């Protein structure tokens, strides 16, 4: 395993993010990773629940310590987490993309989500916990996610969860090193390059109803810009707009 990384294996826990918030043991200098066989209260972005059958999927959190990252650029941490999962999954099959802000999709199906929780001060981001769930070997889902899919369903066979975690960690290590070297634009560019629906007009829905728009940009604070056919550009924070799926 990579130097400077501490691994913690948990059989069952309420949430790996909550565990790392309270963890007071030996931490890695680069990152600390807690992965669990089962989470009794796994969390997604915006208070969502993450459904995961015991022993079938990959549920883990990574606590890292970015160097001199300004508070107004903390969205880069979520970008790095999403990119690491995207790159790892893309080693198994084509068709993956990053659905703003934190999901990984295979075509129009959700396979993964990441929750970012950063601790900040007047000097910048002190630490950040990225909590990720990846559907690996689960084939039946009972929750309220309308379009789940697993990696085993995509590739047609079971996949080693620990091998996948190691690959995600390798990619995340590289991305965090870029952030620590202040190579912010490269991380941001790669994230935007692999976005779901980053080309063409698609259906969306906000508080005023459904509309067609194309992706315009994502701001440093993580807000999404959508451009309608009449040229109007609207700015959305998370949960203010929904992707209308096929």
C-alpha positions, -999 to +999 in steps of 0.1 A: +000+000+000+011+036-006+032+053+021+013+079+041-020+061+038-037+045+068-064+019+062-092+010+086-115-020+079-149-020+096-175-048+096-204-026+104-207+011+111-234+038+110-215+058+084-178+058+074-180+096+072-193+099+108-166+074+119-138+094+105-152+126+120-149+110+154-117+089+148-088+096+171-065+068+162-033+067+140-040+087+109-020+087+076-001+118+066-016+118+031-050+102+038-069+079+061-093+055+045-122+037+064-141+011+044-170-009+058-188-041+049-221-025+058-233+010+068-265+011+088-271+048+079-250+055+048-254+091+037-254+107+003-252+144-007-280+166+005-291+142+032-299+113+009-296+077+020-272+053+002-286+018-001-260-010-001-263-047+006-238-061+032-206-075+017-215-068-019-205-032-026-178-007-018-186+019+009-157+039+022-146+074+033-113+092+028-100+119+051-072+140+036-054+172+044-051+195+014-022+220+016-031+257+014-064+251-004-085+282-002-120+279+012-135+291-021-119+263-040-130+234-017-152+221-045-120+207-060-120+180-034-154+167-046-141+169-082-110+149-072-131+122-055-155+119-084-126+118-109-108+090-089-139+068-090-146+077-127-110+067-137-111+035-117-144+024-131-134+033-167-107+006-164-135-020-164-158-007-192-166+023-214-197+045-210-190+061-176-194+098-168-196+122-139-231+135-132-230+169-115-221+173-087-211+140-072-225+109-090-209+085-114-232+072-142-229+044-167-249+056-196-281+068-179-277+046-148-263+056-114-234+034-101-218+057-075-221+088-054-197+109-033-204+131-003-178+158+005-175+173+040-147+198+045-134+214+077-124+250+071-108+279+089-098+314+081-066+300+067-083+276+042-094+239+041-080+220+071-092+186+062-118+170+039-138+137+042-150+122+010-176+095+015-182+072-015-205+044-023-200+022-054-224-005-065-201-034-072-217-068-069-253-060-058-279-069-085-312-061-068-321-027-053-350-018-032-345+019-024-359+050-040-330+055-065-348+052-099-319+040-120-293+020-101-268-003-117-238-023-104-203-029-119-209-067-120-241-061-141-221-040-165-191-064-170-211-097-165-191-111-136-183-104-099-155-078-092-130-077-064-140-048-042-106-044-026-089-043-060-113-015-070-107+004-038-069+002-044-073+016-079-095+044-066-069+052-040-041+053-066-060+078-087-070+099-057-034+100-046-023+116-079-052+140-079-046+152-043-009+157-052-020+179-080-042+199-057-014+202-031+008+216-059-020+241-068-026+226-102-063+234-097-071+241-133-059+206-144-082+189-119-111+212-128-106+207-165-105+169-163-137+169-141-156+190-167-143+170-196-160+138-183-193+153-173-226+136-180-245+157-206-217+181-213-227+183-249-261+191-266-295+201-252-312+180-226-343+182-203-340+197-168-364+207-142-363+236-116-388+253-094-405+268-125-409+235-144-392+216-172-369+233-198-343+224-224-307+236-219-271+228-226-242+226-202-224+260-200-199+257-171-194+249-134-182+278-112-154+275-086-181+272-059-196+242-076-227+259-090-239+246-124-245+270-153-271+259-179-278+278-211-313+277-226-321+278-263-330+315-261-295+323-247-306+327-210-279+313-186-292+302-152-270+294-122-280+265-099-267+252-065-271+215-057-308+204-054-320+235-072-322+217-106-329+181-115-318+161-146-348+147-163-337+112-172-349+092-203 
